[in-house]
Amino acid sequence: MTELHSRPGQKCFDRRRRRFSAAALGTVALQSFSGCASPGAATAAAQPWEARLQGPTLALLGEVHDNAEHHRRRGAILRRAFEAGWRPAVVMEQFDTDRQADIERSRSERPLDAAYLIANAGAVRGWSWADLEPMIACVLQFDLPLLAGNLPRTMSARLARESYDAVLGAERVRELGLNAPPDPAWQAAQEHAIDLGHCGALPRGALAGMARAQFARDAVMAQLLRKHAARGAVLLAGTGHVRRDIGVPRWLATVSAQDLLAVGFVEAGDEPPAPGQFDAVVIAAPAPRDDPCAAFRARRVRAGA
């Protein structure tokens, strides 16, 4: 079984993908931005959708995890909203839920030290912490609730093999709404996204289990957002998690349309998002990286596939 190391937003390079421009989606190409902790940084003009970053809005802001420009752009956007008076809770995929006590202890010991918080609550995972640190520093500066949003990796791995009840317990399954399974179209779309994210290299029989783990992760993030709906909340997660058709928004069906904002942060050269996947799109140049499908191809060769 392939472990759940691949994240939404990681991609295979498909030479057949159509290229698209910022103008095609009514956004602006990104300049060079500093993070949220750098108030004097040059920024692009605010986009109309940013006016919704206030009050009880639940704002789901995606990312391609290794794209530093996404992190800088998102930080500049949120700094503007915080400086204008918005005080949402911030839910981060990059912290596991079992590290919440570590987050709180780190904040108590060193209230404004983002690096200390990362070292104590999250550095064991392979996230781009150097890109995330300015955003975390901004959250600390404005004294906002910071919530760990991801299921621990060991739990996600178990969910790929076992039932919700076996891993989470029946009561927790009901709390998260996982006792009502996704409809067939939703299930198929999630499996398709996972298959693409793993370069088509996964055994077909593994997709349903990995989708089950993904549904659970999205449901957990959605529950945290709902708990802080009165003050507003931000989700910082991979762009796949913020898709309206398959991601966290599907678990927020009771939230009014005007209070839910899903913004996809994508890369130029990606397949354009389908209509309705996001409320807005932010485009950056692709991050420099090796072909992420190469490792999958090599693994298949070694296995004799």
C-alpha positions as CSV (number, residue, x, y, z in Angstrom):
1,M,0.0,0.0,0.0
2,T,1.3,3.4,-0.9
3,E,1.4,5.7,2.1
4,L,-0.5,9.0,2.1
5,H,2.6,11.2,1.5
6,S,1.3,12.8,-1.6
7,R,-0.7,16.0,-1.0
8,P,-3.3,17.7,-3.1
9,G,-1.5,20.2,-5.2
10,Q,1.4,17.9,-6.0
11,K,1.3,17.1,-9.7
12,C,2.5,15.0,-12.5
13,F,3.8,16.8,-15.5
14,D,1.5,16.1,-18.4
15,R,2.8,17.5,-21.6
16,R,-0.8,17.5,-23.0
17,R,-2.0,20.0,-20.4
18,R,-3.4,23.2,-21.9
19,R,-1.7,26.4,-20.7
20,F,-3.8,29.2,-19.4
21,S,-3.1,32.8,-18.4
22,A,-4.1,35.0,-15.5
23,A,-6.2,37.1,-17.8
24,A,-8.2,34.1,-18.8
25,L,-9.5,33.7,-15.2
26,G,-9.8,37.4,-14.4
27,T,-6.9,37.5,-12.0
28,V,-3.5,39.1,-12.0
29,A,-0.1,37.4,-12.5
30,L,1.9,37.4,-9.3
31,Q,4.8,39.7,-8.5
32,S,7.3,39.0,-5.9
33,F,5.8,39.2,-2.4
34,S,7.1,39.1,1.1
35,G,5.3,37.1,3.7
36,C,2.6,38.2,6.1
37,A,5.3,39.3,8.7
38,S,6.7,41.9,6.3
39,P,4.3,44.8,6.3
40,G,6.4,47.0,4.0
41,A,6.6,44.5,1.2
42,A,5.4,45.3,-2.4
43,T,2.0,43.8,-3.1
44,A,-0.3,43.5,-6.0
45,A,-3.6,45.4,-6.0
46,A,-6.3,43.8,-3.9
47,Q,-8.7,41.7,-5.8
48,P,-12.5,42.2,-5.5
49,W,-13.0,38.9,-3.7
50,E,-10.8,40.1,-0.8
51,A,-13.6,42.3,0.4
52,R,-15.2,39.2,1.7
53,L,-12.4,38.6,4.2
54,Q,-14.3,40.0,7.1
55,G,-16.9,39.0,9.7
56,P,-18.1,35.4,9.8
57,T,-16.6,34.4,6.4
58,L,-15.1,31.0,6.2
59,A,-12.2,31.6,3.8
60,L,-10.5,28.5,2.3
61,L,-7.2,29.5,0.7
62,G,-5.4,26.8,-1.2
63,E,-1.7,26.4,-2.1
64,V,0.6,24.2,-4.1
65,H,2.7,23.2,-1.1
66,D,6.1,23.9,-2.5
67,N,5.2,27.1,-4.4
68,A,6.8,29.9,-2.4
69,E,4.9,32.6,-4.4
70,H,1.6,31.1,-3.3
71,H,2.7,31.5,0.3
72,R,3.9,35.1,-0.2
73,R,0.8,36.1,-2.1
74,R,-1.6,34.5,0.5
75,G,0.3,36.2,3.3
76,A,0.0,39.6,1.8
77,I,-3.7,39.1,1.2
78,L,-4.4,38.0,4.8
79,R,-2.2,40.8,6.3
80,R,-4.4,43.3,4.5
81,A,-7.5,41.7,6.0
82,F,-6.0,41.5,9.5
83,E,-4.9,45.1,9.4
84,A,-8.4,46.1,8.3
85,G,-9.7,44.5,11.5
86,W,-10.6,40.9,10.7
87,R,-9.8,38.5,13.5
88,P,-10.6,35.0,12.3
89,A,-9.4,31.7,13.6
90,V,-6.7,30.1,11.4
91,V,-6.8,26.4,10.7
92,M,-3.7,24.9,9.1
93,E,-3.4,21.5,7.3
94,Q,0.3,21.5,8.1
95,F,-0.2,20.8,11.8
96,D,-1.6,17.5,13.0
97,T,-4.5,17.6,15.4
98,D,-2.6,15.7,18.1
99,R,-0.1,18.6,18.2
100,Q,-2.6,21.2,19.3
101,A,-1.3,21.1,22.9
102,D,2.2,21.7,21.6
103,I,1.0,24.7,19.7
104,E,-0.6,26.2,22.8
105,R,2.4,25.5,25.0
106,S,4.7,27.1,22.5
107,R,2.6,30.2,22.3
108,S,2.5,30.4,26.1
109,E,6.3,30.1,26.4
110,R,7.2,32.3,23.5
111,P,4.1,34.1,22.2
112,L,5.6,35.7,19.1
113,D,8.2,33.1,18.1
114,A,7.0,31.3,15.0
115,A,10.2,29.3,14.6
116,Y,9.9,28.0,18.1
117,L,6.3,27.0,17.5
118,I,7.2,25.1,14.3
119,A,10.1,23.3,16.1
120,N,7.8,22.2,18.9
121,A,4.6,21.4,17.0
122,G,5.3,20.6,13.4
123,A,8.8,20.3,12.1
124,V,8.8,16.6,12.0
125,R,6.7,16.6,8.8
126,G,8.0,17.4,5.4
127,W,6.3,20.8,4.8
128,S,7.9,23.9,3.4
129,W,8.3,25.5,6.8
130,A,10.5,28.3,5.6
131,D,7.6,29.5,3.4
132,L,5.0,29.0,6.2
133,E,6.9,30.7,9.0
134,P,6.0,34.3,7.9
135,M,2.3,33.3,7.9
136,I,2.5,31.7,11.3
137,A,4.4,34.8,12.6
138,C,1.5,37.0,11.3
139,V,-1.1,34.8,13.1
140,L,1.0,35.2,16.3
141,Q,1.4,38.9,15.8
142,F,-2.4,39.5,15.6
143,D,-3.0,37.0,18.4
144,L,-5.4,34.8,16.4
145,P,-6.4,31.3,17.3
146,L,-4.1,28.8,15.5
147,L,-5.7,25.4,15.0
148,A,-4.1,22.1,13.9
149,G,-6.3,20.8,11.1
150,N,-4.8,17.6,9.8
151,L,-5.3,14.0,11.0
152,P,-2.1,12.4,12.2
153,R,-0.3,10.5,9.4
154,T,-0.6,7.2,11.2
155,M,-4.4,7.7,11.4
156,S,-4.7,8.6,7.8
157,A,-2.7,5.5,6.8
158,R,-5.1,3.3,8.9
159,L,-8.1,4.9,7.2
160,A,-6.7,3.9,3.9
161,R,-7.1,0.3,5.1
162,E,-9.8,0.2,7.7
163,S,-13.3,1.6,8.2
164,Y,-14.2,4.9,9.8
165,D,-15.6,3.3,12.8
166,A,-12.6,1.1,13.4
167,V,-10.2,4.1,13.3
168,L,-12.3,7.0,14.6
169,G,-15.0,5.3,16.7
170,A,-18.7,5.5,15.9
171,E,-19.4,8.7,17.9
172,R,-16.6,10.6,16.2
173,V,-17.8,9.4,12.8
174,R,-21.3,10.8,13.5
175,E,-19.9,14.1,14.8
176,L,-17.9,14.5,11.5
177,G,-20.8,13.4,9.3
178,L,-18.9,10.5,7.9
179,N,-21.7,8.1,8.7
180,A,-23.4,9.5,5.5
181,P,-21.1,8.3,2.7
182,P,-20.4,10.6,-0.3
183,D,-22.5,10.0,-3.4
184,P,-21.1,8.0,-6.2
185,A,-20.1,11.0,-8.3
186,W,-18.3,12.6,-5.4
187,Q,-16.5,9.3,-4.6
188,A,-15.5,8.9,-8.3
189,A,-14.2,12.5,-8.5
190,Q,-12.2,12.2,-5.3
191,E,-10.6,8.9,-6.5
192,H,-9.8,10.5,-9.9
193,A,-8.1,13.4,-8.1
194,I,-6.0,11.0,-6.0
195,D,-5.1,9.0,-9.1
196,L,-3.9,12.1,-10.9
197,G,-2.0,13.3,-7.9
198,H,-0.1,10.0,-7.9
199,C,0.6,10.0,-11.6
200,G,-1.7,7.1,-12.3
201,A,0.7,4.8,-10.5
202,L,-1.5,3.5,-7.7
203,P,-3.3,0.2,-7.8
204,R,-6.9,0.7,-8.6
205,G,-7.9,-1.1,-5.5
206,A,-6.1,1.4,-3.3
207,L,-8.1,4.4,-4.5
208,A,-11.3,3.9,-2.4
209,G,-9.3,3.6,0.8
210,M,-7.2,6.7,0.1
211,A,-10.4,8.6,-0.7
212,R,-11.8,7.5,2.6
213,A,-8.8,9.0,4.4
214,Q,-9.1,12.2,2.3
215,F,-12.8,12.5,3.2
216,A,-12.0,12.2,6.9
217,R,-9.3,14.8,6.7
218,D,-11.6,17.2,4.9
219,A,-14.4,16.6,7.4
220,V,-12.1,17.3,10.3
221,M,-11.0,20.6,8.8
222,A,-14.6,21.5,8.1
223,Q,-15.6,20.8,11.7
224,L,-12.9,23.1,13.0
225,L,-14.1,25.9,10.7
226,R,-17.7,25.5,11.8
227,K,-16.7,25.8,15.4
228,H,-15.3,29.3,14.8
229,A,-17.9,30.4,12.2
230,A,-19.1,33.3,14.4
231,R,-15.8,35.1,14.3
232,G,-14.8,33.9,10.9
233,A,-12.1,31.4,10.0
234,V,-9.3,30.8,7.5
235,L,-8.2,27.4,6.2
236,L,-4.7,27.1,4.9
237,A,-4.4,23.9,3.0
238,G,-3.6,22.3,-0.4
239,T,-5.7,23.6,-3.2
240,G,-7.3,20.2,-3.6
241,H,-8.7,20.5,-0.1
242,V,-10.5,23.8,-0.9
243,R,-12.3,22.6,-4.1
244,R,-16.0,23.1,-3.8
245,D,-16.8,20.0,-5.8
246,I,-14.8,17.5,-3.7
247,G,-13.1,19.2,-0.8
248,V,-13.8,20.8,2.5
249,P,-16.7,22.9,1.2
250,R,-18.7,19.7,0.6
251,W,-18.6,19.1,4.3
252,L,-19.9,22.7,5.0
253,A,-23.2,22.3,3.3
254,T,-25.1,24.1,6.1
255,V,-22.9,27.3,5.7
256,S,-24.6,30.0,3.6
257,A,-23.0,30.7,0.2
258,Q,-22.1,34.3,1.2
259,D,-20.2,33.1,4.2
260,L,-18.1,30.6,2.4
261,L,-15.2,31.6,0.1
262,A,-13.0,29.0,-1.7
263,V,-9.9,30.4,-3.5
264,G,-7.7,28.1,-5.6
265,F,-4.0,28.9,-5.8
266,V,-2.7,27.3,-8.9
267,E,0.2,27.4,-11.3
268,A,0.4,28.7,-14.8
269,G,0.4,25.7,-17.1
270,D,-2.0,23.7,-15.0
271,E,-5.2,22.5,-16.5
272,P,-7.7,25.3,-15.9
273,P,-10.0,24.6,-13.0
274,A,-13.5,23.5,-14.0
275,P,-16.3,26.0,-13.5
276,G,-17.6,26.0,-10.0
277,Q,-14.5,24.4,-8.4
278,F,-13.5,27.7,-6.8
279,D,-15.0,31.2,-6.2
280,A,-11.7,32.8,-7.3
281,V,-8.3,31.7,-8.6
282,V,-4.8,33.1,-8.0
283,I,-2.1,32.1,-10.5
284,A,1.6,31.9,-10.0
285,A,4.5,30.7,-12.1
286,P,5.3,27.0,-11.5
287,A,7.8,26.4,-8.7
288,P,11.1,24.9,-9.8
289,R,11.0,21.1,-9.1
290,D,11.9,17.8,-10.5
291,D,9.3,15.8,-12.4
292,P,7.3,14.4,-9.4
293,C,6.1,11.5,-11.6
294,A,9.7,10.2,-12.1
295,A,9.8,8.5,-8.7
296,F,6.5,6.7,-9.5
297,R,7.7,5.5,-12.9
298,A,11.0,4.3,-11.4
299,R,9.1,2.4,-8.6
300,R,6.9,0.7,-11.3
301,V,10.0,-0.3,-13.2
302,R,11.6,-1.8,-10.1
303,A,8.3,-3.7,-9.4
304,G,8.3,-5.1,-12.9
305,A,5.1,-3.3,-13.9
